[in-house]
Amino acid sequence: MSGTGSRGDGRGRLGAMVSGLAVAVGCVLFLGGFAWAAVVYQPYTIPTDSMSPTVSPGDRVLAERIDGADVRRGDVVVFTDQVWGATPMVKRVVGVGGDKVACCDRQGRLTVNGTPVDEPYLDRGSAAAGGKAPASPQDFSATVPRGQIFLLGDERATSLDSRVHLQDAGEGSVPLSAVQARVDAVAWPMDGMIGRPASFAALPGGVSAAGPLPLQLGAILVGVALILFGAVYGPVAARLGRRGATTGAAR
């Protein structure tokens, strides 16, 4: 009988060990994922409809803290520029230093250094003639100085962006140092990650790499699963151990 009891106690101890380890690892992953995200990302609330339909007024977004040197064409960035009003704004980068940005070509598309850029994130609808509306209601052309970026809102009809500042120094561009973060995802409502436009990938420099948010969320979810598993497994293993010991003693 004592041998059977020892086996039961051993099973209970092993269950408690596995349970404790799962909870400990789960806590590390859960808290580590949150801490990592807090260091890398900053939340913002979208104030206007200038980036519709990509993000809408009131949307809560997560923006990765980056240096201006990490900015690529197609990025949706948060920036602050004194000329633009000294308040945080969210726009899409369509040109970097040395680029000639113009609109529109015969198909109504934006061009960068003469290369047409398809912009699937725009709601171009249907023009009265049966074709798509142009990527910008007004034609424009600008050359971006080195160390600067050219920015447009995705709602081209109403966005107050680089087109409004074409007569300013830098032809509407802002310095890279003005960039604070790059928008990676819409947290509320949960619309998910904001993809990098494939049309910009073919241009020199390509597009930026996706942020670490999926890895951080994965760590948090795995952590929750391990914590729940550990919390359930320990008592179940102990109960099975006691039941096995009782059964053995009865025999």
N, C-alpha and C positions, 0 to 999 in steps of 0.2 A: 504493500500500500504506500509505503514511503517513497518507493521509486516512482510510482505513478504520480504522486503529489509533486515530486521534484520536476517531472516532465511538465506538469501543469504550470508550476511556478516559472519554469524556464520559458515556456511559451509566453507567459504573461510579461516576463522581463524583456524578451525579444520584441514583443509587440510595443511595449512602452518605449524601448530604444528606437525602433523604427518610427514610431509616432513622433517622438521628440525631435528626431533628426529631420523628418519631413516638415514639421512646423518651423524648426530653426532655419532650414534652407528656404522655405517658403517666405518667412519674414524677411530674410536677406534680399530675396528677389523682389518682393513686393515693395519694401521700403527703398531698396536700391533703385528700382525702376522709377519710383516717384521722385527721388532725389536727383537722379540723372536728368529726368524731364524738366525738373524745376531749374536746374543749372543751364540747360541747353535752350529751353523754350520760354517764351513770354506770351501771355494771353493779351489779345486786343479785341475791342469791339468795333465793328465796322460802322462808321457814322453816316455814310451817304450811299447812294446807289451808283456811284461812279464806276464800281467794279462789277456791276450786275452783267450777266447772270452768274458769274463765277462765285462771287460772294454778295450777299444782300445786306441792306441796312439792319443793324441789330445782331448780325451773325457774330458769334464768338469764335475767333480763330486762334491757332497756335502758330507763332512765328519763331523760327530758329534764329538765335542771335548769331550774326555773322559779321565778318569784316568786309569792307567794300571790295577788297581784292577777290572775294569769293562770288561776286555777283556775275551772273551770266544772262544773256538774252532769254526772254521768256519768263524770268523770275518775277513773282509778285512780291514786292518789297514794301517794308514800312520805312519811311524816311522822314526827316525833318529838315526843311530848308528855310532860311530867313526870308528869301525872296518870295517863297510860296505861302508865307503866312506864319512860319515858326510853330506850326502844330503838326503832330504826326499824321501822315497821309499814307494811303495804300494805293499803289499803281503798279502797272506791269512794265518791266524793262523791255524795250524793243530795239534799243541801239546802245552800243558801248563806244568808247573812245575810238575815233577814226572812221566810224560808220557814216554813210550817207543814208538817212532815213527819208523816205518819200511816200506819198500816197496821192493819187491811186493809179494803178496801171489800168489797162483796158478791161480787165476782169474785176476792177474795183478792189484790188488787193494792195496791201502795204508792201513796199519793197525795201530791202536792206542791201545796200551796195549793188542795186540793180536786180537782185534776186527776189522774185515774188515770195511772199510768206502767207501760207494758208493759216487762218486763225479760227479753228473750230470752236473756241470759247466765246466768239462773238455771236450775238443774236442779230444776224443780218437780215433775217426775214426775207420777204420777197418784194422787190421793187415793182413800181406800177407797170413797167414794161415786161414783167414776167421773169426778170433775172434777179439776182441777189443785190441788196443794197450795198453801196461801197463801204469799205472798212473805215472811212472817215467822211462825214458830210462835206467837209471842205478839203480841197487839195492843199498840200504843204510839202516842203522839202527843207531839210536841215542837215548840217554836218556836225557831228558830235565831237567836241574837243577831247583830247587825251585826258584821262582821269575823270571823265564825266559820263553820265548816262542819260538817255532820252526815255521818257516815261509817258505811257498812255493809259487811260482807264479803259476797261472792257466795254463800258457803256459809252460808246464814242459820240453819241448825239448830245450828251449833257456833261460829260466829264471835263473838268477844268484841269488840264494837264499841260504837257510841254507845248502843245499847239497854241495855248493862250500866251505863252512866254517867248514866242519865236523872236520877238524884237528885243528881248533882253540879251545881256551878254551871255555867250554860250549857246545862243539860238534855242533856248528853252530847256537846255540840259541842266542837271544838278550834279554836284561833285559826289564821287563815290563815298567820301567821308560822311555824307549825309545819311547813308543807309544804316539802319539800326538792326533790321532783321528781315528774314525771308519767310513769307507765309507758306506753311507746309500743309496745313489741314484745317478744316472747319470743324471745330469741336461741338458747337451747338448752333443750329441743329446738326446732328451727327452725319454730315455729308461725306466724311472721309478725307483722304489725301487729295491735294491739288497736284495734278500731274504736270510734268515738264512737257511743253509743246514740242512735238516731233518735228514741226516745220523749222524750228530754230536749230535743231540738232545737226542739220546738214551744213550750217554756216561755221566758219572758223571759230574755234573755241568751244563749240558744242553747247550743251546745256549743263546745268548744275546737277550734281548727284542728289538723290533723295536723302532727306534727313533721317536721323535715327529713331524717329517716332515709332515705327512698327516694332523695332526691337525693344523699345521701352515698354510699349503696351504688351508685347509678348512676355516680357519678364514679369510684369505686374499680374497678368492673367495666370501664368504658370505658378507664381507665388501664391495667389489665391487658391488655386487648385491643390497645391501641396499642403497649405494650411488646413483646408477643409478635409483633405485625405487624412492628415495626421490627427486631426481632432476626432474623426470618426474611427480610424483604425485602432487607436490605442484602447479605448473602452471595449470595442468588439473583440480584439485579441485577448484582452484580460478576461472577458466574460467566457469566451471559448475555452481559455485555459482553466478557469474555475470549473466549467462544466465537464471538461475532460478529467480533471482531478476527482470530481465528485463521482463520475461514472466509474472510474478506476477503483475508487475506494469501495463503492457498492459491490463491485465484483469480488 
